């Protein structure tokens, strides 16, 4: 059977958790702005199609 030493880790430290949360926030921000740009592009394309058909 393995014995746990006093210095062995059982979980994550606060710094590690904060680092993971920061990465998630950065990825979410990039995703939100990317979706916003894509939706704006779609809206402009539909406006061009509408103008061309009239």
C-alpha positions in Angstrom: 0.0 0.0 0.0 1.3 3.5 -0.8 1.9 5.9 1.9 1.2 9.6 1.4 4.1 11.8 2.4 3.5 15.1 4.2 4.4 17.1 1.0 2.1 15.2 -1.4 -0.6 17.2 -3.1 -4.2 16.1 -2.8 -5.8 19.0 -4.8 -5.3 22.2 -6.6 -3.8 25.3 -5.1 -5.6 28.7 -5.3 -3.1 30.0 -7.9 -3.8 27.0 -10.2 -7.5 27.5 -9.9 -7.2 31.2 -10.6 -5.0 30.4 -13.7 -7.6 28.0 -15.1 -10.4 30.6 -14.5 -8.3 33.3 -16.3 -7.8 31.0 -19.3 -11.6 30.2 -19.4 -12.4 33.9 -19.2 -10.0 34.8 -22.0 -11.4 32.0 -24.2 -15.0 33.1 -23.5 -14.1 36.7 -24.4 -12.6 35.7 -27.7 -15.6 33.5 -28.5 -18.1 36.2 -27.7 -16.3 38.8 -29.9 -15.9 36.2 -32.6 -19.6 35.4 -32.6 -20.5 39.1 -32.6 -18.3 39.8 -35.6 -19.8 36.7 -37.4 -23.4 37.8 -36.7 -22.6 41.4 -37.9 -21.1 39.9 -41.1 -24.2 37.8 -41.7 -26.5 40.8 -41.1 -24.5 42.9 -43.6 -24.6 40.0 -46.2 -28.4 39.7 -45.8 -28.8 43.5 -46.2 -26.7 43.3 -49.5 -28.8 40.5 -50.8 -32.0 42.3 -49.9 -30.8 45.5 -51.6 -29.7 43.6 -54.8 -33.1 41.9 -55.1 -35.1 45.2 -55.1 
